[in-house]
Amino acid sequence: MTTSVLLTKKSAWSFFYRFGLFDPVIPINYDLSIKGAFEALAPKPTNRVLDVGCGNGRLFYHARSWLAEGGRLVGVELSKGGAESARYRTEQLGFADQITVKQGDMRQLKELELGVFDGAVSHFSIYMLQTQPERQAAVKQVGNLLKPGAKFVFAVPSETWSVREIFADACQVESKRSDINWLHSAFRQWVVYPMTAIGFRDLEKGLDEDLFHRYTPEEITEHLTKGGFEDIQIERIYGGNGYRAVARKI
Ligand SMILES: C[S@@+](CC[C@H](N)C(=O)[O-])C[C@H]1O[C@@H](n2cnc3c(N)ncnc32)[C@H](O)[C@@H]1O
């Protein structure tokens, strides 16, 4: 394991979250993937939803219309910086009474006494667990907290995840954006993304060393089936660099 990868694992997410750097620097295709994960879950206003490895709560931002209708969310995040930023976001969005953020380990979901849920999302979080049994167990634990028929949206890196492909795709999406002007888009492509890519290269090393995990569709299906899910639909997302599975708890 290289020192830089070790650093990524232990502190980089927390650093980016703590200093408010995550939202402005994430590639647009990654942000659209978070949005897509929530849209794929499509919870009802009466539902209570779990966000496993919620980071700084970027998903909460994409869930704000649903929250305005009364939705309730629980986020679980290992890093202190992430959990604190996610809590701060709940206040900024004005939904602090509907969102609970627990700093804790997704390998101990049961011990965190979270109650039961009508739906769950794990957006690029379970892949960070180092061993196959841990990743499998995490999926099963999510399943144990879901009501029968509840949806689980599970997004992970694909076997072809690469920094080059992610940023090539991100630049293509950027150049077609209509929500920001061309100067802002150019700034993101030529200034922000090359810097973000440095951090992503470290992540790539972690994936190459299997400290973090790239999935095949077969593996996703196996984990979800063994975790007590059925009706599994898998699609490529994130410019082909990820998979999003949607499954139902049996
Ligand atoms: C790639 S980030 C994704 C964050 C968020 N889901 C998103 O898409 O913006 C992975 C997150 O999983 C968290 N994480 C890693 N291992 C964890 C664990 N054992 N328990 C809870 N969270 C964990 C990390 O701290 C990090 O915030």
The ligand as a Tripos MOL2 file, in Angstrom:
@<TRIPOS>MOLECULE
LIG
   27    29     1     0     0
SMALL
NO_CHARGES

@<TRIPOS>ATOM
      1 C1        -16.7200    8.3350   -2.1820 C.3       1 LIG1
      2 S1        -17.3720    8.9480   -0.6910 S.3       1 LIG1
      3 C2        -19.1020    9.0580   -1.1440 C.3       1 LIG1
      4 C3        -19.8750    9.9450   -0.2440 C.3       1 LIG1
      5 C4        -21.3290   10.1580   -0.6670 C.3       1 LIG1
      6 N1        -22.0880    8.9400   -0.6310 N.3       1 LIG1
      7 C5        -21.3440   10.7930   -2.0360 C.2       1 LIG1
      8 O1        -21.6320   10.0940   -3.0110 O.co2     1 LIG1
      9 O2        -21.0650   11.9890   -2.1260 O.co2     1 LIG1
     10 C6        -17.3580    7.5140    0.3540 C.3       1 LIG1
     11 C7        -17.8060    7.8250    1.7640 C.3       1 LIG1
     12 O3        -17.9450    6.6120    2.5100 O.3       1 LIG1
     13 C8        -17.4820    6.8610    3.8230 C.3       1 LIG1
     14 N2        -17.1090    5.5960    4.4470 N.ar      1 LIG1
     15 C9        -16.0530    4.7920    4.1630 C.ar      1 LIG1
     16 N3        -16.0330    3.7280    4.9590 N.ar      1 LIG1
     17 C10       -17.1000    3.8500    5.7840 C.ar      1 LIG1
     18 C11       -17.6260    3.0650    6.8450 C.ar      1 LIG1
     19 N4        -17.0200    1.9380    7.2170 N.pl3     1 LIG1
     20 N5        -18.7480    3.4740    7.4640 N.ar      1 LIG1
     21 C12       -19.3800    4.6390    7.0890 C.ar      1 LIG1
     22 N6        -18.9310    5.4290    6.1030 N.ar      1 LIG1
     23 C13       -17.8090    5.0480    5.4480 C.ar      1 LIG1
     24 C14       -16.2760    7.7690    3.6110 C.3       1 LIG1
     25 O4        -15.9080    8.4610    4.7790 O.3       1 LIG1
     26 C15       -16.7840    8.6710    2.5180 C.3       1 LIG1
     27 O5        -17.4480    9.7950    3.0430 O.3       1 LIG1
@<TRIPOS>BOND
     1     1     2 1
     2     2     3 1
     3     2    10 1
     4     3     4 1
     5     4     5 1
     6     5     6 1
     7     5     7 1
     8     7     8 2
     9     7     9 1
    10    10    11 1
    11    11    12 1
    12    11    26 1
    13    12    13 1
    14    13    14 1
    15    13    24 1
    16    14    15 ar
    17    14    23 ar
    18    15    16 ar
    19    16    17 ar
    20    17    18 ar
    21    17    23 ar
    22    18    19 1
    23    18    20 ar
    24    20    21 ar
    25    21    22 ar
    26    22    23 ar
    27    24    25 1
    28    24    26 1
    29    26    27 1
@<TRIPOS>SUBSTRUCTURE
     1 LIG1         1 GROUP 0 **** ****
